[in-house]
């Protein structure tokens, strides 16, 4: 019986961690689309980075969808701890340059960003691939407008590109 409860506890812990990670990723990538009227109170600070109340509430709501019993204080503490752990891991990944140096992390992050932008577009305009593409293009254009970009080399058709041919 003890083995079963340990497995259940491990599964619940893993589920909460995954829920927290999903909420964190969604919050990170949906930042530009958040309403200005939402309550942005902070529930915790991690090395100067805020964990907003809205993130915490969304994580609790996701957990409540998976549970049959009401959320209790232990669940609330567990969710907040998972959000803190997630933020610590994100900060460590940023510190280690994972987004820049790990191609797999970079591709997954980019795909998550694109999926989030497209999901937001579908939620607003329905399942229209043209408006999804337009939403991504508009978002990237907004990022370009706000960015400081300096070209070191002008792209040209004369730039040599080496192509390896399989023999």
N, C-alpha and C positions, 0 to 999 in steps of 0.2 A: 504494500500500500504506500509506503514511504517513497519507493522508486517512482510510482505513478505521480505522486504529488510533486516530486522534484522535476520530473519531465514536464508536467503541466506548468510549473513555475518557470522553467527555462523557456518553454514555448511562449508563455505570456510575456516574459521579459524580452524575448526576441521580437515578438509581435509589436510590443510597445516601442522598441528601438527602431524597427522598420517604419512604424507609423510616425514616430518623431522625425526620422530622416526624411520621409516623404513630405511631411508638413514643412520641414525646414527648406527643402529644395523648392517646393512650390512657393513658399513665401519669398525665397531669395529671387526666384525668377519672375514672380508676378509683381514685384515692387512697382514698376512703372504703371501698372494698371490698378493699384489700390486706390480706393476712394479716399478723398481728403476728409470725409466725414466720419471715418471709422475711428474708434477709440484706440489710440496708440500708446496707452499707458505701458510702462515697462514693468515686467514681473521679476526680472533678474538682469544683472550685468555680468558679462564674462570678458575680462581683460579689456574693458572699455566698450564692448559691443553689447547693445541692448537685445534682450529677448522680449519682444513685445507681447502685450496681453492678448492681442488677436491671434498670435501664433499659438499661445498656450491654450486659448479657448478652442481653436480649430483642432489641436491635438486631442483635447478632451472630447470634442464632438466625434472625432474619428474613432476614438476608443469606445465611446458609448454606443456607436453603431455596431461594434463587434461584441458587445457585452449584453447579457440578459439582465444582470443586476445593475442597480444604480452605481454611479461613480462615487467612491468614498475618498476620505482624506488621504489614505495610503496611495490610491491611484493618482490623486492630484500631485502628491510629492514625487511619485515615480515618473509621471509625465514631465514635471518640471526638471527633475534630475536628468531625464533622457534628453530634453532640449538643451540643457547645459552641456552634457557630454557630447552631443552632436556639434554644438558650437565650438567646443574645445577641439574636436577632430577636424572641423572645417578650418579653424585657425591654424592648426598644425599642418594641414595639407597646403594651405596658402603659404605658410612660413617655409615649408620644404619645397615649394615651387611645383607641387604636383600638377597644377593646371597647366603650367608651362612645359614641364619636363616629362610628364607621363601621358603619352599619346592616348591611351585608353581612357584615362580620367578626363582628358580634354574632349575627346569625342563624345563621351557620355554626357558631359556637362553641356556641350553644344546641342546635342540631341534633345536633352531635357529642356533647354531654353527654347528651341524651335517648337517642341511639342506644347510647351506652356503657352507660347504666343498663338499657335494655331488653335489650341483649346479655347483660349479667350475669344478668339475671332469666331469660332463656331458657336460659342455661347451667346455671342452678341448678334451674329448674322446668319446663323444656321449653317448647315453642312455644305458650304460652297467653297470649292477648292480655289477658285479665283480670289475670293475675299481673304482666304487663309494665306495665300501667296502674297497678296497685297499687304496684309497685316505684317508679315515678316519683313517685306521690303520697306514698308513705312517705318517699322521699328529700327531696322538697320540704318536707314537714312537719318533718323533722329539721332542715333548714336554717333553717326559720322558728323552730323552738324555740331554736336556738342563736344566732339573729340578734338584734341590738338594733334594733328597728323603732319609729320615732316617726311617728305620723300627724300631719301638719300640718293637713290638711283632712279632716273626716269625710266619707266617701262617703255620698251620699244620693240619693234619687230626684229631688230638687229641683235637683241640679247641672245647669246648662244645658249641653247638648251641641249644638253647631252641626252641622247636616247639610247638605252641599252636594248639590244635585240637579242632575244633568246636564241641560242644556237643549238 
